[in-house]
């Protein structure tokens, strides 16, 4: 039994792992928000907080949820 690993096997394994990791990214793509055509070095996303649920009578008005709104800044940089 050999105790060394060939360089060709290492490169093949590395490329297969890299390809599998890239495929997993497509599953997560729909869970994030994106902004196209950003000018400058930062982008701002609007963040909506959690509301509070309350009861409503049969023919009553829908209660206001009092959602908190805030802006989140994302700094763009190369890595």
Order of alpha helices (4+ residues) and beta strands (2+ residues): alpha-beta-beta
